Amino acid sequence: MHLCRLLIMMLLLNAPVLCANAQSDKQKAKELGARAVKLEDEGRVDEAMPLLDEAQKLAPDDYNYPYEIAYCYRVKENYNKGIEVMQKVMTFPDIREECYQMLGDLYDLNGDSTMALRSFADGLQKFPNAGSLYLETGNVYFLREQFLTALPWYEKGIEVDPAYPSNYYRAAQIYTSSSESIWGMIYGELFMNLERNSRRTSDMSSWLYKTYKSNIVIKSKDSMEVHFCQNHQMEIDENTIKQGKEMRLPFSLMYEPLLIMSMSFNDTIDVAALCNMRKKFISLYYEKDFNKKYPNVLFEYQHTIEKAGHIDAYNHWVLMKGNEDAFVKWKDSHSSEWESFIKWFQANPIEITTANEFVRSKA
């Protein structure tokens, strides 16, 4: 009894020291990990790896350090070694969806799409609302030019994780290159609002401008054609017919006529004409109560921007890479308007949730 109490006393007395040492080790590991990640960002992965090895030894229950080691192997294109490290990471109890994403990417880069898809599927079993895993599954098919197989994965990713931008980007890429570019226009602009200042944002701006240009044709001073959608599918609801209620037309049969009504019959489709068209479009959308029949988070956000007095600047921002000279000229002559918009824009980002999301299947 005396010996037992003595041992307990010794453990209690030594507990703060043990905890302090453990805390010190974890803190050292964090510091080493932070230095390693900085080196990784600079492309110096060979220098980062010894730091990560040391951090892993100090904090063996933290999967982040071997995860970063696997990332280094990915950069070094040593995919087999990266896979070996990630397989050990997958035994940790608290891993996140990023781990399934990394393992699947390594398999795919190593030429094993079957194991890549299995990794993403395993991740989705555990994290069914992980937009990144829908993205990576779609990318396996996209990179093999199986676009129609990839597309449903991107759109499902948008549905379950509507604030994650990359699925919008890929879906917009596919749709703006198809006969159904209407969906690419909306997905693309939503992407730009979610990821505002990247190279991909600039690319999307250019794609949207080119898609407008290629799908709006002015035939004469009083004749115009738009070609944003060829598949105007309409679902017939027998109950609606029996009750004598008004049928809801497909979204595309609202969108295209409203574009025509919003467009001036100019000789050219340029930045100024498109900005004016977009401004008129959103006004008509609300004047005709289409916001009630066809609610759309993007159009609602545009309306908010319009009420704040920034719609001209916003439209120029959306199309800024379509004709950079025209954009710079407008911006230079509207400097105070532009600065006011940017200040407002930064403070009032779009908010997309599962309650207000836009997905083609629900439009």
C-alpha positions as CSV (number, residue, x, y, z in Angstrom):
1,M,0.0,0.0,0.0
2,H,2.8,2.4,1.0
3,L,4.7,1.5,-2.2
4,C,1.6,2.0,-4.4
5,R,0.9,5.5,-2.9
6,L,4.6,6.4,-3.3
7,L,4.5,5.5,-7.0
8,I,1.3,7.5,-7.5
9,M,2.9,10.5,-5.7
10,M,6.0,10.2,-8.0
11,L,3.8,10.1,-11.1
12,L,1.8,13.1,-9.9
13,L,4.9,15.1,-9.1
14,N,6.5,14.2,-12.5
15,A,3.3,14.7,-14.5
16,P,3.9,18.5,-15.2
17,V,7.4,17.8,-16.3
18,L,6.2,15.0,-18.7
19,C,3.4,17.2,-20.0
20,A,5.8,20.1,-20.4
21,N,8.2,17.9,-22.4
22,A,5.4,16.5,-24.6
23,Q,4.1,20.1,-25.1
24,S,7.7,21.2,-26.0
25,D,8.1,18.4,-28.5
26,K,4.8,19.2,-30.2
27,Q,5.7,22.9,-30.3
28,K,9.1,22.1,-31.8
29,A,7.4,19.9,-34.4
30,K,5.0,22.7,-35.3
31,E,7.9,25.1,-35.7
32,L,9.8,22.6,-37.9
33,G,6.6,21.9,-39.9
34,A,6.0,25.6,-40.5
35,R,9.6,26.1,-41.8
36,A,9.2,23.0,-44.0
37,V,6.0,24.2,-45.6
38,K,7.6,27.6,-46.3
39,L,10.4,25.8,-48.1
40,E,7.9,23.7,-50.0
41,D,6.1,26.8,-51.2
42,E,9.5,28.0,-52.4
43,G,10.0,24.8,-54.3
44,R,12.8,23.7,-52.0
45,V,11.4,20.3,-51.1
46,D,14.8,18.6,-50.6
47,E,15.5,21.0,-47.8
48,A,12.0,20.6,-46.4
49,M,12.0,16.8,-46.0
50,P,14.6,16.5,-43.2
51,L,12.7,19.0,-41.2
52,L,9.5,17.0,-41.7
53,D,11.2,13.8,-40.7
54,E,12.4,15.4,-37.5
55,A,8.9,16.8,-36.8
56,Q,7.4,13.4,-37.4
57,K,9.7,11.9,-34.8
58,L,8.7,14.6,-32.2
59,A,5.0,14.2,-32.9
60,P,4.4,10.7,-34.2
61,D,0.7,10.9,-33.6
62,D,0.2,13.8,-36.1
63,Y,-0.4,12.8,-39.7
64,N,0.3,16.3,-41.1
65,Y,4.1,15.7,-41.2
66,P,4.0,12.5,-43.2
67,Y,1.3,14.0,-45.4
68,E,3.7,16.9,-46.2
69,I,6.5,14.3,-46.9
70,A,4.2,12.6,-49.4
71,Y,3.6,16.0,-51.0
72,C,7.4,16.5,-51.4
73,Y,7.6,13.1,-53.1
74,R,4.8,14.2,-55.4
75,V,6.7,17.3,-56.4
76,K,9.8,15.2,-56.9
77,E,7.7,12.8,-59.1
78,N,8.6,9.9,-56.9
79,Y,4.9,8.7,-56.9
80,N,5.6,5.2,-55.6
81,K,7.4,6.5,-52.5
82,G,4.6,9.1,-52.0
83,I,2.0,6.3,-52.2
84,E,4.0,4.3,-49.6
85,V,4.0,7.2,-47.2
86,M,0.3,8.0,-47.7
87,Q,-0.7,4.4,-47.1
88,K,0.8,4.8,-43.6
89,V,-1.0,8.1,-43.2
90,M,-4.3,6.4,-43.9
91,T,-4.0,4.3,-40.7
92,F,-4.3,7.5,-38.6
93,P,-7.7,7.8,-36.9
94,D,-8.3,11.5,-37.5
95,I,-7.4,11.9,-41.2
96,R,-9.3,14.4,-43.3
97,E,-10.5,14.3,-46.9
98,E,-7.3,15.9,-48.1
99,C,-5.5,12.6,-47.3
100,Y,-7.8,10.6,-49.7
101,Q,-7.3,13.3,-52.2
102,M,-3.5,13.1,-52.0
103,L,-3.4,9.3,-52.1
104,G,-5.7,9.3,-55.1
105,D,-3.8,12.0,-56.9
106,L,-0.5,10.0,-56.4
107,Y,-2.1,6.9,-57.8
108,D,-3.4,8.8,-60.8
109,L,-0.1,10.5,-61.5
110,N,1.5,7.0,-61.3
111,G,-0.9,5.8,-64.0
112,D,-3.2,3.8,-61.8
113,S,-6.6,5.4,-62.4
114,T,-8.4,2.4,-60.9
115,M,-6.8,2.9,-57.5
116,A,-7.1,6.6,-57.8
117,L,-10.9,6.3,-58.2
118,R,-11.0,3.8,-55.3
119,S,-9.2,6.2,-53.0
120,F,-11.7,9.0,-53.9
121,A,-14.6,6.7,-53.4
122,D,-13.3,5.6,-50.0
123,G,-13.0,9.3,-49.1
124,L,-16.5,10.1,-50.2
125,Q,-17.8,7.2,-48.0
126,K,-16.4,9.0,-45.0
127,F,-16.8,12.6,-46.3
128,P,-19.9,12.6,-48.6
129,N,-19.9,16.4,-48.8
130,A,-16.3,16.9,-49.8
131,G,-16.3,19.0,-53.0
132,S,-12.6,18.3,-53.5
133,L,-13.1,14.5,-53.8
134,Y,-15.9,15.0,-56.4
135,L,-13.5,17.3,-58.2
136,E,-10.7,14.8,-58.3
137,T,-12.9,12.0,-59.4
138,G,-14.1,14.2,-62.3
139,N,-10.5,15.1,-63.1
140,V,-9.6,11.5,-63.6
141,Y,-12.0,11.4,-66.5
142,F,-11.5,15.1,-67.6
143,L,-7.8,14.5,-68.2
144,R,-8.6,11.6,-70.3
145,E,-11.0,13.8,-72.3
146,Q,-14.1,11.8,-71.1
147,F,-15.9,15.1,-70.5
148,L,-19.5,13.7,-70.3
149,T,-18.4,11.3,-67.6
150,A,-16.5,14.0,-65.7
151,L,-19.3,16.5,-65.7
152,P,-21.8,14.8,-63.3
153,W,-19.0,14.6,-60.7
154,Y,-18.3,18.3,-60.9
155,E,-22.0,19.2,-60.7
156,K,-22.6,16.9,-57.7
157,G,-19.6,18.5,-56.1
158,I,-21.3,21.9,-56.6
159,E,-24.5,20.6,-55.1
160,V,-23.0,19.2,-51.9
161,D,-20.2,21.8,-51.4
162,P,-21.4,25.0,-53.1
163,A,-18.7,27.3,-51.7
164,Y,-15.9,25.2,-53.1
165,P,-14.8,26.9,-56.4
166,S,-13.0,24.4,-58.4
167,N,-16.0,22.3,-59.5
168,Y,-17.5,25.4,-61.0
169,Y,-14.4,26.0,-62.9
170,R,-14.2,22.6,-64.5
171,A,-18.0,22.5,-65.2
172,A,-17.8,25.9,-66.9
173,Q,-14.8,24.8,-69.0
174,I,-16.9,21.9,-70.4
175,Y,-20.1,23.8,-70.9
176,T,-18.6,26.9,-72.5
177,S,-17.1,24.6,-75.1
178,S,-20.4,22.9,-75.9
179,S,-23.8,23.7,-77.4
180,E,-25.2,24.2,-73.9
181,S,-23.0,27.2,-72.9
182,I,-25.7,28.8,-70.9
183,W,-24.7,26.7,-67.9
184,G,-21.0,27.6,-68.4
185,M,-21.8,31.3,-68.3
186,I,-23.5,30.9,-64.9
187,Y,-21.0,28.4,-63.4
188,G,-18.1,30.5,-64.7
189,E,-19.3,33.7,-63.2
190,L,-20.0,32.0,-59.9
191,F,-16.5,30.6,-59.9
192,M,-15.0,34.1,-60.5
193,N,-16.9,35.4,-57.4
194,L,-15.7,32.5,-55.3
195,E,-12.0,32.7,-56.5
196,R,-11.5,36.3,-57.3
197,N,-7.8,36.9,-57.8
198,S,-6.1,33.9,-59.4
199,R,-4.8,33.0,-62.9
200,R,-7.9,30.9,-63.3
201,T,-10.1,33.9,-62.6
202,S,-8.4,35.7,-65.5
203,D,-8.9,32.7,-67.7
204,M,-12.6,32.5,-66.9
205,S,-13.1,36.2,-67.6
206,S,-11.6,35.6,-71.1
207,W,-13.8,32.5,-71.7
208,L,-17.0,34.3,-70.7
209,Y,-16.2,37.1,-73.0
210,K,-15.4,34.8,-75.9
211,T,-18.6,32.8,-75.3
212,Y,-20.7,35.9,-75.4
213,K,-19.1,36.9,-78.6
214,S,-19.5,33.5,-80.3
215,N,-23.1,33.0,-79.2
216,I,-24.7,36.4,-79.9
217,V,-25.1,37.2,-83.6
218,I,-26.5,40.5,-84.8
219,K,-28.1,39.9,-88.2
220,S,-29.2,43.4,-88.9
221,K,-30.4,46.6,-87.2
222,D,-33.5,44.8,-86.0
223,S,-32.6,41.1,-86.0
224,M,-30.5,39.1,-83.5
225,E,-29.8,35.4,-82.7
226,V,-28.5,33.9,-79.5
227,H,-27.2,30.3,-79.3
228,F,-26.5,29.5,-75.6
229,C,-28.7,26.4,-75.5
230,Q,-30.0,23.9,-77.9
231,N,-31.6,21.4,-75.5
232,H,-34.7,23.1,-74.2
233,Q,-36.1,20.2,-72.2
234,M,-39.4,20.7,-70.5
235,E,-40.9,18.4,-67.9
236,I,-44.7,18.0,-68.1
237,D,-46.5,17.9,-64.7
238,E,-49.9,16.3,-65.1
239,N,-51.1,17.8,-61.8
240,T,-50.2,21.3,-63.0
241,I,-52.2,20.8,-66.2
242,K,-55.2,19.3,-64.3
243,Q,-55.2,22.3,-61.9
244,G,-55.0,24.7,-64.8
245,K,-51.8,26.3,-63.4
246,E,-49.2,28.0,-65.6
247,M,-46.5,25.7,-66.8
248,R,-42.9,26.7,-65.9
249,L,-40.8,27.0,-69.0
250,P,-37.2,25.7,-69.0
251,F,-34.7,28.1,-67.6
252,S,-33.1,28.5,-71.0
253,L,-36.4,29.8,-72.5
254,M,-36.3,32.6,-69.9
255,Y,-32.5,33.3,-70.3
256,E,-32.2,33.6,-74.1
257,P,-35.2,35.8,-74.8
258,L,-34.3,38.1,-71.9
259,L,-30.8,38.4,-73.4
260,I,-32.3,39.5,-76.7
261,M,-34.5,42.0,-75.0
262,S,-31.5,43.4,-73.1
263,M,-29.3,43.8,-76.2
264,S,-29.0,46.9,-78.3
265,F,-28.7,46.2,-82.0
266,N,-25.2,47.5,-82.5
267,D,-22.8,46.6,-85.3
268,T,-20.4,44.9,-82.9
269,I,-20.5,42.9,-79.7
270,D,-17.8,44.6,-77.6
271,V,-17.2,45.1,-73.8
272,A,-19.3,48.2,-73.6
273,A,-22.3,46.6,-75.4
274,L,-22.0,43.4,-73.2
275,C,-21.8,45.5,-70.0
276,N,-24.9,47.4,-71.0
277,M,-26.7,44.1,-71.9
278,R,-25.9,42.5,-68.6
279,K,-27.1,45.6,-66.7
280,K,-30.4,45.6,-68.6
281,F,-30.8,41.9,-68.2
282,I,-30.7,42.0,-64.4
283,S,-33.2,44.9,-64.4
284,L,-35.6,43.0,-66.6
285,Y,-35.2,39.8,-64.6
286,Y,-36.6,41.6,-61.6
287,E,-39.1,43.7,-63.4
288,K,-40.7,40.6,-64.8
289,D,-40.6,38.7,-61.5
290,F,-38.4,36.0,-63.0
291,N,-36.6,36.0,-59.6
292,K,-39.6,34.3,-58.2
293,K,-40.0,31.7,-60.9
294,Y,-36.3,31.2,-61.6
295,P,-34.4,32.0,-58.4
296,N,-30.7,32.3,-59.0
297,V,-28.0,33.1,-56.5
298,L,-25.9,34.8,-59.2
299,F,-28.6,37.1,-60.4
300,E,-29.6,37.9,-56.8
301,Y,-26.0,38.9,-56.1
302,Q,-25.9,41.1,-59.3
303,H,-29.1,42.7,-58.1
304,T,-27.5,43.5,-54.7
305,I,-24.5,45.0,-56.6
306,E,-26.9,47.0,-58.8
307,K,-28.7,48.4,-55.7
308,A,-25.3,49.3,-54.2
309,G,-24.5,51.4,-57.3
310,H,-21.6,49.2,-58.6
311,I,-23.1,47.2,-61.5
312,D,-21.1,48.9,-64.3
313,A,-17.8,48.4,-62.5
314,Y,-18.7,44.8,-61.6
315,N,-19.6,44.0,-65.2
316,H,-16.3,45.4,-66.4
317,W,-14.6,43.3,-63.8
318,V,-16.3,40.1,-65.1
319,L,-15.3,40.8,-68.7
320,M,-11.9,42.5,-67.9
321,K,-9.8,39.9,-69.7
322,G,-11.9,39.8,-72.8
323,N,-10.5,43.0,-74.1
324,E,-7.8,44.3,-71.7
325,D,-7.2,47.5,-73.5
326,A,-10.9,48.4,-73.4
327,F,-11.0,47.5,-69.7
328,V,-8.0,49.6,-68.8
329,K,-9.3,52.5,-70.7
330,W,-12.7,52.3,-68.9
331,K,-11.0,51.8,-65.5
332,D,-8.7,54.8,-66.0
333,S,-11.6,57.1,-66.9
334,H,-13.7,55.8,-64.0
335,S,-11.0,55.5,-61.3
336,S,-13.1,56.7,-58.3
337,E,-16.0,54.5,-59.4
338,W,-13.6,51.5,-59.7
339,E,-12.0,52.1,-56.3
340,S,-15.4,52.4,-54.6
341,F,-16.5,49.2,-56.2
342,I,-13.4,47.3,-55.1
343,K,-13.8,48.4,-51.5
344,W,-17.5,47.4,-51.5
345,F,-16.7,44.1,-53.3
346,Q,-14.1,43.1,-50.8
347,A,-16.5,43.7,-47.9
348,N,-19.5,42.0,-49.5
349,P,-18.5,38.7,-51.1
350,I,-21.1,36.3,-52.5
351,E,-22.5,33.8,-50.1
352,I,-23.5,30.4,-51.6
353,T,-24.9,27.6,-49.4
354,T,-27.0,24.5,-49.9
355,A,-30.0,26.7,-49.3
356,N,-29.4,29.1,-52.2
357,E,-27.1,27.1,-54.5
358,F,-27.4,27.0,-58.3
359,V,-27.2,23.6,-60.0
360,R,-28.3,23.0,-63.6
361,S,-30.5,20.0,-62.6
362,K,-32.5,22.3,-60.3
363,A,-32.7,25.4,-62.4
